[in-house]
Amino acid sequence: MSGGLGFSGAPDVIVIVLAPQGEMVEHDSFFDLCAASRDLYPEFVAEVEGLSGTSVGYRRDGTLLVAADEEECRILEEAFASQSRMGLPLERLEARTLGERVAGLSPRIRCGLFVPGDHWVDNERLCRALVESCARQGVVFRRGDGARKINVQGQRVKTVESDSGSVFSAAKFILAAGCWSAELVAPLGISLPMQPCRGQMIEFECDRELPLVVRAGHHYLVPRSPGRILAGTTVEYEGFEKPVTGEGLISILDATSRFAPLVKSLRFRRAWAGLRPDTADHKPILGLGDLENLIFATGHFRNGILLAPITAKIISEIVLTGKPAGGLEAYHPSRFARQRA
Ligand SMILES: Cc1cc2nc3c(=O)[nH]c(=O)nc-3n(C[C@H](O)[C@H](O)[C@H](O)COP(=O)(O)OP(=O)(O)OC[C@H]3O[C@@H](n4cnc5c(N)ncnc54)[C@H](O)[C@@H]3O)c2cc1C
């Protein structure tokens, strides 16, 4: 997902696991939002692929969650118990049978869960296809020209000024500038408690394909065909810089090779870092706030790609009807100010 008040520059390269079940233990309304978005994915992908004429590498082979120590096993057991109660498909696997699913896993793995509902997508291809789909529908992209200033009159955004000095007026504006969203609306007196959360990734070349996503806690290996595997990630709060660091790479290598020693023999191809737009409660900021025509679509933290279809649905409904969508209280732009009051 990439955007803003206009698009600027190339999107960050990130790995995408569309995995509400792989990520979560608790059943709450945010889980439901993630699951609803995952369920929209097949339709979303079909539409984007149809409009762009390109494949986005969407796969539905599931995720294997593994645990190597007692604490990790306990977390998996909790996930199994709570998600089974919700009727979600989840298969408990004996450690000795894990090798039948994925070759190259550690014999130290003590337990595993297979999540057949999890999907994944090649986010670089998805971004390119989205841009192409939009362009073919008549969307105009102004690359390299960011939004600089939002001008308000009464309770409405009147215009947006860009870095190049252009001034844009519109009936409605969408704020989707990732972790840079807060600084854009701060001069309007709108306080969004957001911060960038850096994540580093490594891409390897491999001779054999990984059949599915394997993850242990926040670390994972993701197949990226042809002949590629991605390993991630880090969770770092170090400001807006996004260098790839030795410490970051070591932590990814240590964690992933602990559950999949095959990582040690893979050929390094490249590494990069991206910034996740985190919020004070780690939930996205969606919908209309106090200004009548400024729609928020930001703060998606670790789930922006998973949440892309539901975000698109919610935001397009608001744009088309002009009415605030129901059921979005937990994601309201003003919730932080209300909590502070
Ligand atoms: C390592 C890593 C792994 C991840 N893995 C997953 C995953 O497995 N599944 C998942 O669902 N999510 C994942 N995420 C999270 C996901 O990438 C984010 O939630 C998502 O990118 C947020 O999308 P966004 O468009 O809101 O923000 P961004 O992707 O940050 O895009 C914001 C855009 O706004 C532009 N912009 C900024 N300021 C301005 C301005 N003033 N004017 C115009 N444009 C501006 C920026 O240039 C940028 O292009 C991962 C993130 C990282 C870093």
The ligand as a MOL file (V3000), in Angstrom:
LIG
                    3D

  0  0  0     0  0            999 V3000
M  V30 BEGIN CTAB
M  V30 COUNTS 53 58 0 0 0
M  V30 BEGIN ATOM
M  V30 1 C 9.4580 -5.0510 7.2650 0
M  V30 2 C 7.9770 -4.8760 7.1740 0
M  V30 3 C 7.1740 -5.9780 7.0450 0
M  V30 4 C 5.7840 -5.8270 6.9590 0
M  V30 5 N 5.0360 -6.9390 6.8130 0
M  V30 6 C 3.6910 -6.8210 6.6920 0
M  V30 7 C 2.8930 -7.9610 6.4940 0
M  V30 8 O 3.3960 -9.0880 6.4570 0
M  V30 9 N 1.5580 -7.7950 6.3530 0
M  V30 10 C 0.9750 -6.5610 6.4130 0
M  V30 11 O -0.2320 -6.4870 6.2650 0
M  V30 12 N 1.7080 -5.4540 6.6020 0
M  V30 13 C 3.0560 -5.5440 6.7650 0
M  V30 14 N 3.8240 -4.4430 6.9810 0
M  V30 15 C 3.1430 -3.1550 7.2540 0
M  V30 16 C 2.7600 -2.4060 6.0040 0
M  V30 17 O 3.8690 -2.2890 5.1570 0
M  V30 18 C 2.2570 -1.0140 6.3930 0
M  V30 19 O 1.1960 -1.1390 7.3020 0
M  V30 20 C 1.7840 -0.2880 5.1370 0
M  V30 21 O 2.8660 -0.0710 4.2600 0
M  V30 22 C 1.1710 1.0480 5.4880 0
M  V30 23 O 0.7240 1.6020 4.2860 0
M  V30 24 P 0.5120 3.1630 4.0990 0
M  V30 25 O 0.2130 3.3820 2.6660 0
M  V30 26 O -0.4240 3.6550 5.1270 0
M  V30 27 O 1.9270 3.7730 4.4800 0
M  V30 28 P 3.2580 3.6990 3.6380 0
M  V30 29 O 3.3910 2.3750 2.9730 0
M  V30 30 O 4.3370 4.1650 4.5560 0
M  V30 31 O 3.0200 4.7470 2.4850 0
M  V30 32 C 2.9000 6.1010 2.7900 0
M  V30 33 C 3.2310 6.8490 1.5280 0
M  V30 34 O 2.9450 8.2170 1.7220 0
M  V30 35 C 3.9560 8.9450 1.1090 0
M  V30 36 N 4.0210 10.2670 1.7420 0
M  V30 37 C 4.5450 10.5990 2.9510 0
M  V30 38 N 4.4170 11.9090 3.1880 0
M  V30 39 C 3.7950 12.4230 2.0930 0
M  V30 40 C 3.3960 13.7200 1.7260 0
M  V30 41 N 3.5990 14.7670 2.5350 0
M  V30 42 N 2.7990 13.8880 0.5180 0
M  V30 43 C 2.5800 12.8440 -0.2980 0
M  V30 44 N 2.9400 11.5690 -0.0050 0
M  V30 45 C 3.5430 11.3800 1.1740 0
M  V30 46 C 5.2210 8.1370 1.3530 0
M  V30 47 O 6.2190 8.4810 0.4100 0
M  V30 48 C 4.6930 6.7360 1.1130 0
M  V30 49 O 4.7590 6.3870 -0.2470 0
M  V30 50 C 5.2030 -4.5480 7.0390 0
M  V30 51 C 6.0310 -3.4230 7.1530 0
M  V30 52 C 7.4030 -3.5680 7.2210 0
M  V30 53 C 8.2680 -2.3530 7.3310 0
M  V30 END ATOM
M  V30 BEGIN BOND
M  V30 1 1 1 2
M  V30 2 1 2 3
M  V30 3 2 2 52
M  V30 4 2 3 4
M  V30 5 1 4 5
M  V30 6 1 4 50
M  V30 7 2 5 6
M  V30 8 1 6 7
M  V30 9 1 6 13
M  V30 10 2 7 8
M  V30 11 1 7 9
M  V30 12 1 9 10
M  V30 13 2 10 11
M  V30 14 1 10 12
M  V30 15 2 12 13
M  V30 16 1 13 14
M  V30 17 1 14 15
M  V30 18 1 14 50
M  V30 19 1 15 16
M  V30 20 1 16 17
M  V30 21 1 16 18
M  V30 22 1 18 19
M  V30 23 1 18 20
M  V30 24 1 20 21
M  V30 25 1 20 22
M  V30 26 1 22 23
M  V30 27 1 23 24
M  V30 28 2 24 25
M  V30 29 1 24 26
M  V30 30 1 24 27
M  V30 31 1 27 28
M  V30 32 2 28 29
M  V30 33 1 28 30
M  V30 34 1 28 31
M  V30 35 1 31 32
M  V30 36 1 32 33
M  V30 37 1 33 34
M  V30 38 1 33 48
M  V30 39 1 34 35
M  V30 40 1 35 36
M  V30 41 1 35 46
M  V30 42 1 36 37
M  V30 43 1 36 45
M  V30 44 2 37 38
M  V30 45 1 38 39
M  V30 46 1 39 40
M  V30 47 2 39 45
M  V30 48 1 40 41
M  V30 49 2 40 42
M  V30 50 1 42 43
M  V30 51 2 43 44
M  V30 52 1 44 45
M  V30 53 1 46 47
M  V30 54 1 46 48
M  V30 55 1 48 49
M  V30 56 2 50 51
M  V30 57 1 51 52
M  V30 58 1 52 53
M  V30 END BOND
M  V30 END CTAB
M  END
